[in-house]
Amino acid sequence: MMMQTFHSSLSSLGEENAIERPYRMTATLTAPQKVVLQELASKYRVSVAWLIRQAIDRFLEEVSGGKLPFEMR
């Protein structure tokens, strides 16, 4: 089965609706991850949520070729 790219997935959802409608998710971070994210957010005057969304976008683009950039446990 071929994995859709991030942008083709957005297109199939109707890009305007996919971007405008927010979805809430929960993730558990380690204390060091939280601290670093907060420091980066403060340094660049952005929210932690924005940093996480940017990281997710980058990750989805990387894996759109069908291979994860790390080993699965």
Secondary structure as GFF3:
##gff-version 3
##sequence-region A 1 73
A	DSSP	alpha_helix	6	13	.	.	.	ID=ss1
A	DSSP	alpha_helix	15	20	.	.	.	ID=ss2
A	DSSP	alpha_helix	31	44	.	.	.	ID=ss3
A	DSSP	alpha_helix	48	63	.	.	.	ID=ss4
###
